[in-house]
Amino acid sequence: MDDALFALPERYQRLQTEAHELAALVAPYASAADESAVPDEDVRRLLKSSGLAAVTVPAEFGGRFADVDSLAVTVVREVLAGTSAHLDSMFAMQGIGSYPLATAGAEGLRKRWLPAIGSLDAIAALALTEPDVGSDLRALRTTIAQDGGDLVVRGHKSFITNAGAADMYAVLGREGEGYSLVLVPARTAGVNVSHPHEIIAPHVLGDVVFGNARVPADHRIGDRGQGFKVVLATLATFRVSVAGAAVGLAQAALDEAVRHATTREQFGVSLARLGPIPSMVAQSWTDIEAARSLTYRAAAAAARDPLGSLNLSSMAKIAATESAGHIADRAVQIMGRFGLVRGGLIERLYRAARPMRIYEGSTEALLDALARQLVKGAGG
Ligand SMILES: Cc1cc2nc3c(=O)[nH]c(=O)nc-3n(C[C@H](O)[C@H](O)[C@H](O)COP(=O)(O)OP(=O)(O)OC[C@H]3O[C@@H](n4cnc5c(N)ncnc54)[C@H](O)[C@@H]3O)c2cc1C
């Protein structure tokens, strides 16, 4: 059996090395950054000087790969998420927020924004969710209306990562009978940010109200009425990277649990030899390897054909994020009261794991979509 068949090509291994170097520099700031609701300046400085944010934009605009590469984003997120959820989110959102522009935006706008996003001089955001609309995005109420040479955006977007920190929002709204995406620079008159929610794993998050925000018509991303197509392509490229982040988080939780179990004794024996703890760590290791294998396979497929491999990406996201939840929970249990201490690594990982099963396609919504296809494929 040729091991190389399942080894990452060298260019991805080099990226992993770079990501590990960045993660080591960020580690001293991670605990404070992961509590922050605004971008941490030290983390931003370190990510910027690493040059890794360039992985999130195409080479033509200063990126590392000709097209944004799902496997590259995934392996970087795996490393970053093991150190800091804040760092991982700061990296990933540059891609998620700018991918619509990179693939379907007007040339002038791409030149204006993408080099700045790839160098982290500008921050990107993607605004889909609304107060009454989550998984069922087609029910959204935000409107986009053409008025002469302008587009007028009106609506309320909720739970938007980077709200308040972003320099641009890619906004999905109804335009006539269809849905369009539009780029709204954050400084546009009528754009107002609030922060009504604080979540269990602090996050740069907020609501954005677009009150008749007016932008030139060339700020429509993609053709009129084709917004969902662009959003789907974005999710198809980035969903699997959430799986990568979940694998990295789970690995960090297991490493910490093993470190604790091998350095503490109860009843005169190492915790690592006590009762069910050996089988708990072995189960976590097994779960991580299974999730990592599926994630790399799905990410490699998404790098070649994002839409064609969306099912595999969804499966990887389900498997890896659900596993990460169980593994972080087991790690807390293995560490006993020390797993509960605020600001400790395990407590942070435990909280950071939870939202992963909800955003970018909740587990149940993804299972529902997969099941429908399975049944349809079988003629049901
Ligand atoms: C940390 C964080 C960051 C986020 N960042 C962004 C962002 O940058 N931009 C943005 O637009 N949004 C963002 N969101 C919002 C996120 O996309 C939504 O939370 C997600 O789409 C789920 O919607 P919901 O929370 O309204 O849950 P709902 O859709 O109301 O779902 C509630 C429950 O119903 C289940 N459910 C829903 N649909 C189905 C179905 N078809 N079959 C079976 N069960 C189903 C869900 O799994 C869940 O258990 C973020 C959320 C979080 C937590």
Ligand as a Chemical Component Dictionary entry (heavy atoms), coordinates in Angstrom:
data_LIG
# 
_chem_comp.id                   LIG 
_chem_comp.type                 NON-POLYMER 
_chem_comp.pdbx_formal_charge   0 
_chem_comp.three_letter_code    LIG 
# 
loop_
_chem_comp_atom.comp_id 
_chem_comp_atom.atom_id 
_chem_comp_atom.alt_atom_id 
_chem_comp_atom.type_symbol 
_chem_comp_atom.charge 
_chem_comp_atom.model_Cartn_x 
_chem_comp_atom.model_Cartn_y 
_chem_comp_atom.model_Cartn_z 
_chem_comp_atom.pdbx_ordinal 
LIG C1  C1  C 0 -21.051 32.184 15.773 1  
LIG C2  C2  C 0 -21.990 32.421 14.632 2  
LIG C3  C3  C 0 -21.562 33.156 13.539 3  
LIG C4  C4  C 0 -22.427 33.398 12.482 4  
LIG N1  N1  N 0 -21.996 34.163 11.422 5  
LIG C5  C5  C 0 -22.851 34.427 10.406 6  
LIG C6  C6  C 0 -22.432 35.251 9.300  7  
LIG O1  O1  O 0 -21.289 35.716 9.232  8  
LIG N2  N2  N 0 -23.334 35.525 8.315  9  
LIG C7  C7  C 0 -24.605 35.042 8.346  10 
LIG O2  O2  O 0 -25.357 35.321 7.431  11 
LIG N3  N3  N 0 -25.038 34.250 9.364  12 
LIG C8  C8  C 0 -24.192 33.929 10.393 13 
LIG N4  N4  N 0 -24.608 33.148 11.448 14 
LIG C9  C9  C 0 -25.972 32.637 11.475 15 
LIG C10 C10 C 0 -26.039 31.175 11.061 16 
LIG O3  O3  O 0 -25.819 31.069 9.703  17 
LIG C11 C11 C 0 -27.400 30.614 11.506 18 
LIG O4  O4  O 0 -27.349 30.483 12.905 19 
LIG C12 C12 C 0 -27.708 29.277 10.835 20 
LIG O5  O5  O 0 -28.020 29.471 9.486  21 
LIG C13 C13 C 0 -28.898 28.553 11.505 22 
LIG O6  O6  O 0 -29.992 29.393 11.573 23 
LIG P1  P1  P 0 -30.733 29.633 12.979 24 
LIG O7  O7  O 0 -29.694 29.829 14.017 25 
LIG O8  O8  O 0 -31.725 30.706 12.760 26 
LIG O9  O9  O 0 -31.453 28.277 13.307 27 
LIG P2  P2  P 0 -32.832 27.727 12.682 28 
LIG O10 O10 O 0 -32.737 27.733 11.205 29 
LIG O11 O11 O 0 -33.977 28.441 13.317 30 
LIG O12 O12 O 0 -32.787 26.231 13.203 31 
LIG C14 C14 C 0 -33.247 25.862 14.521 32 
LIG C15 C15 C 0 -33.203 24.348 14.661 33 
LIG O13 O13 O 0 -33.966 23.760 13.612 34 
LIG C16 C16 C 0 -33.155 22.844 12.880 35 
LIG N5  N5  N 0 -33.483 22.866 11.461 36 
LIG C17 C17 C 0 -33.468 23.943 10.622 37 
LIG N6  N6  N 0 -33.765 23.579 9.366  38 
LIG C18 C18 C 0 -33.954 22.246 9.385  39 
LIG C19 C19 C 0 -34.307 21.285 8.402  40 
LIG N7  N7  N 0 -34.490 21.621 7.125  41 
LIG N8  N8  N 0 -34.444 19.997 8.807  42 
LIG C20 C20 C 0 -34.239 19.636 10.097 43 
LIG N9  N9  N 0 -33.931 20.505 11.075 44 
LIG C21 C21 C 0 -33.781 21.797 10.726 45 
LIG C22 C22 C 0 -31.723 23.335 13.109 46 
LIG O14 O14 O 0 -30.788 22.303 12.930 47 
LIG C23 C23 C 0 -31.785 23.797 14.533 48 
LIG O15 O15 O 0 -31.617 22.663 15.369 49 
LIG C24 C24 C 0 -23.751 32.877 12.508 50 
LIG C25 C25 C 0 -24.161 32.115 13.614 51 
LIG C26 C26 C 0 -23.302 31.880 14.665 52 
LIG C27 C27 C 0 -23.771 31.048 15.831 53 
# 
loop_
_chem_comp_bond.comp_id 
_chem_comp_bond.atom_id_1 
_chem_comp_bond.atom_id_2 
_chem_comp_bond.value_order 
_chem_comp_bond.pdbx_ordinal 
LIG C1  C2  SING 1  
LIG C2  C3  SING 2  
LIG C2  C26 DOUB 3  
LIG C3  C4  DOUB 4  
LIG C4  N1  SING 5  
LIG C4  C24 SING 6  
LIG N1  C5  DOUB 7  
LIG C5  C6  SING 8  
LIG C5  C8  SING 9  
LIG C6  O1  DOUB 10 
LIG C6  N2  SING 11 
LIG N2  C7  SING 12 
LIG C7  O2  DOUB 13 
LIG C7  N3  SING 14 
LIG N3  C8  DOUB 15 
LIG C8  N4  SING 16 
LIG N4  C9  SING 17 
LIG N4  C24 SING 18 
LIG C9  C10 SING 19 
LIG C10 O3  SING 20 
LIG C10 C11 SING 21 
LIG C11 O4  SING 22 
LIG C11 C12 SING 23 
LIG C12 O5  SING 24 
LIG C12 C13 SING 25 
LIG C13 O6  SING 26 
LIG O6  P1  SING 27 
LIG P1  O7  DOUB 28 
LIG P1  O8  SING 29 
LIG P1  O9  SING 30 
LIG O9  P2  SING 31 
LIG P2  O10 DOUB 32 
LIG P2  O11 SING 33 
LIG P2  O12 SING 34 
LIG O12 C14 SING 35 
LIG C14 C15 SING 36 
LIG C15 O13 SING 37 
LIG C15 C23 SING 38 
LIG O13 C16 SING 39 
LIG C16 N5  SING 40 
LIG C16 C22 SING 41 
LIG N5  C17 SING 42 
LIG N5  C21 SING 43 
LIG C17 N6  DOUB 44 
LIG N6  C18 SING 45 
LIG C18 C19 SING 46 
LIG C18 C21 DOUB 47 
LIG C19 N7  SING 48 
LIG C19 N8  DOUB 49 
LIG N8  C20 SING 50 
LIG C20 N9  DOUB 51 
LIG N9  C21 SING 52 
LIG C22 O14 SING 53 
LIG C22 C23 SING 54 
LIG C23 O15 SING 55 
LIG C24 C25 DOUB 56 
LIG C25 C26 SING 57 
LIG C26 C27 SING 58 
# 
